Amino acid sequence: MNGRHPGFTTSRLHIEAVDTADGCVWTLELRDEHQQVATMQLAGQQLSYDAIDPSDAAGYIEEALTVITAYLARTLLLPSVTGNDGEAVVWEKSGFERTDDGFLLALTH
């Protein structure tokens, strides 16, 4: 996957990508302040995040998940991704359904 995963810019975030052997790590920074708010990792079909504000009160993780899952569906044609770690409410607000192993989001192409 090296060199394949892009960075993104949203209205509030600059999301920088660093490829790994089996996926990518995205660093989420406030667009105007260059302050890091979280990292998000894709390994295979599994997403996880580590945020400065785990409750995601400002919605930064949700915003990044919207952009990243759209990319995973459109470009990589993944049928689904699972989410682990982080707060349940964040995954659920982003459309993930709770499973025995974490959270699941079916992706539409």
Summary of the structure (lengths in Angstrom):
residues: 109
radius of gyration: 12.9
end to end distance: 20.2
largest distance: 38.9
contacts: 322
relative contact order: 0.16
helix: 19%
strand: 41%
